[in-house]
Every structure is written in structure tokens, then in C-alpha cells.
Amino acid sequence: MENRNDARVKIRPLAELELDAAHDMMRLAFGTFLGLPDPMAFMPSANFVGTRWRAFPDRVFAAEVEGRLAGSNIAVRWGSVGFFGPLSVHPKYWDAGVGKRLMEPIMDCFAQWNVSHAGLFTFAQSPKHAGLYERFGFWPRFLTRIMAKEIDTLATPLPAGRVFSQVAVEDRPRVLECCRKLTSSIYDGLDVGSEIMAVENQNLGDTVLLGNDDGISGFAVCHCGHGTEAGVDTCYIKFGAARSAEEFAGLIQEVETMAASRKLKTVMAGSNTARREACKILGARSYRTIIQGVLMQRNNEAAYNREGVFVIDDWR
Ligand SMILES: CC(C)(COP(=O)(O)OP(=O)(O)OC[C@H]1O[C@@H](n2cnc3c(N)ncnc32)[C@H](O)[C@@H]1OP(=O)(O)O)[C@@H](O)C(=O)NCCC(=O)NCCS
């Protein structure tokens, strides 16, 4: 393709039949960008496209060039916060405007949802990525560390009632509301209830709950194992939040116990480095950085990436 913003590029919803192709294209695009000898070795057992499509098919977009799938992008809404990804374009169409076109429906979603904050996680070393997203109002801020720790698989299972899957169906709305109250106290309108329900409905893992009948002092939405966003043998804390440093450390401990009881070998957790105490607590618990990227945030706003916030997430 030679012309930028080529009229042959069509943006449309991704069809269910295309899920495998979009997932493979994502792996090819990232594996190629990272220079892997075999690009398809990228993320062999984790899947971000299928999990997000099954939760909200209308938030997953495809780029088509002359009838062929050329890329995809996914909008994510956490209440008042929006982010997107993975954005991927087949390498043969790079630098021809497809990526920019795939940003259009994302920006439309953010506008429709009227989110008060939006952002993304990207490669900190890439001028192309920074330049592409700057066009859409995003600005690079602090690094995000994606960290991991090998765990002892001999730990005993958590007592019943500390995970969302064991909460009685009639009590779930109350638990979701407690989680929403906790996140909204961190950033007004932040709500990851849809992630808790995606894990529950798709059987992707579980949500660890900290607290008692009076409320929730912390929770962690975890993907576990092959075919989820975690990958084989891994527990990935997709989102975690706690009210205090002590509760944050306790929450991580509970996640490790839950992961061990599922015979998983690794816990993966990310935090923006602007949340210094959260990173420090993970470090003190022997988590080591395996991937480092940068958050780009709309209007250069911090949102909940600041001191004193005990949150795990990485916006991948
Ligand atoms: C990143 C990716 C999605 C971009 O898609 P693409 O179709 O190649 O991108 P486009 O051609 O639409 O846009 C390129 C834009 O990057 C920006 N850009 C490129 N090089 C740049 C540089 N050196 N400095 C600043 N901006 C630059 C420009 O805005 C450019 O558009 P312009 O030439 O019209 O000004 C694609 O390369 C890809 O799939 N990479 C692998 C996976 C990946 O990294 N995904 C994103 C993770 S956050």
C-alpha cells in the first residue's frame, strides 16, 4: 500500500469467526516488532482478543484491506476510565495509515462513554508509538512495570467465601457495589465490575476478595492459565485495589495462595511507577520486572497514577 489514509481500508466490528485470525495477527505483529526470530513465539498461550470480544463484541474493531483482515483494536471501559489494546496491524501493512484508522472507533467509544480519563500502555523506546498516540491526545508519563514472581505451589487453598465465584448469586450485586465504591474512592467513577463478571462468566480465573460483611477493603481480578490473559501456569492480576499498604500486601498474599491452590507457578502483576508505594510493596514481596512500558495519558493527566494509590493494573 502506498497512499496514506487509503480508501481501501475499511474499519468494522470484528466477527466471531475472525477471532483466531485476529489473535494470530496480534502475535505476529508484536513478535515482529520485538524482533523475535520466530514472531509467532510471542504470547503462545495467553489470549487478549478472545476474552475481550466475548465480554463486549461491539468494542472490538477490525481493519480490512481489499477484503482481508489487516489489523484489530479493542476499546476497554472501566467506568469513567477508558483504555485500548492490543492494537495490531499485519506487518505487511505497517506505515500505511491502518493503525491510525484503527484509533478512530476507539476515540468514538471514549467520546460516547464520556470517560473522564483515557490512556494506553505502550513501548517506551518507540518514537513511532509515541508519535502515533500523541496525534490522538495522549502524552507519555510514568513507566509501568509488569512484574512476576514464582510461587510455592504447596500452599493450602483459601477458605471458602474469599473469592467471587463462591459468593451466592443473590449477594453478587452487593459485592460488585462494594468493589465499585472502593475503586471510585480511588478515582471518581472507576469501576471494574465488568472485569469481575467477565472472569466469572467466561471461567477465566477468580476475583479474590479481602474484607468482611461490612465491606470490601481490597480485591484482585485474576486471570488464570492457558487461553486467558495470563497464559499457561500463570495467575495474572488484571486489576487489584486495596485501601491501605497493609491491605495491599495482604491482598497479594491472598492472590498467591489462590494461585498456588490452582497449581499455578507464577503470579504476574503490574503497576505504574507513579504509584511508588505499590511498586515498592511488590518489589519487597520478590516481584521482579519482566516487561517495562510507558503509560500515555490523555491531556497529560495522572488520573489514579499517583502516590498513595494501592492499585495493580497495566492497561495492556
Ligand atoms: C504500532 C502499529 C499498530 C502502528 O500501525 P501502522 O499502521 O504501522 O501505523 P500508521 O501508519 O497508521 O501510523 C504511523 C504513525 O506513527 C507516527 N510515527 C511514525 N514514526 C514516527 C516517528 N519517528 N516520530 C513520531 N511519530 C512517528 C506518525 O504519526 C505516523 O503517521 P504519519 O506518518 O501519518 O505522521 C503497528 O506498527 C503494529 O502493529 N506494531 C506491532 C504491535 C504494536 O506495537 N502494537 C501497539 C502496541 S501499544
The ligand as a Gaussian input file, in Angstrom:
#p B3LYP/6-31G(d) Opt

LIG

0 1
 C        2.077000       0.182000      16.130000
 C        1.226000      -0.186000      14.898000
 C       -0.148000      -0.617000      15.354000
 C        1.136000       1.040000      14.024000
 O        0.347000       0.741000      12.890000
 P        0.669000       1.382000      11.452000
 O       -0.453000       1.025000      10.564000
 O        2.046000       0.985000      11.067000
 O        0.664000       2.938000      11.814000
 P        0.203000       4.137000      10.881000
 O        0.830000       4.009000       9.548000
 O       -1.282000       4.275000      10.895000
 O        0.744000       5.389000      11.693000
 C        2.095000       5.666000      11.737000
 C        2.230000       6.968000      12.517000
 O        3.228000       6.784000      13.518000
 C        3.791000       8.043000      13.787000
 N        5.244000       7.930000      13.632000
 C        5.948000       7.008000      12.930000
 N        7.257000       7.217000      13.106000
 C        7.381000       8.277000      13.914000
 C        8.484000       8.980000      14.484000
 N        9.739000       8.610000      14.221000
 N        8.233000      10.017000      15.285000
 C        6.980000      10.399000      15.568000
 N        5.891000       9.777000      15.052000
 C        6.101000       8.729000      14.246000
 C        3.214000       9.036000      12.843000
 O        2.130000       9.685000      13.457000
 C        2.715000       8.142000      11.724000
 O        1.734000       8.718000      10.964000
 P        2.146000       9.785000       9.825000
 O        3.253000       9.169000       9.062000
 O        0.910000       9.963000       9.023000
 O        2.548000      11.025000      10.536000
 C        1.885000      -1.339000      14.101000
 O        3.177000      -0.946000      13.758000
 C        1.953000      -2.654000      14.848000
 O        1.052000      -3.487000      14.744000
 N        3.044000      -2.884000      15.611000
 C        3.222000      -4.113000      16.373000
 C        2.260000      -4.217000      17.540000
 C        2.285000      -2.981000      18.380000
 O        3.323000      -2.432000      18.690000
 N        1.086000      -2.516000      18.780000
 C        0.909000      -1.340000      19.575000
 C        1.255000      -1.589000      20.966000
 S        0.834000      -0.227000      22.011000

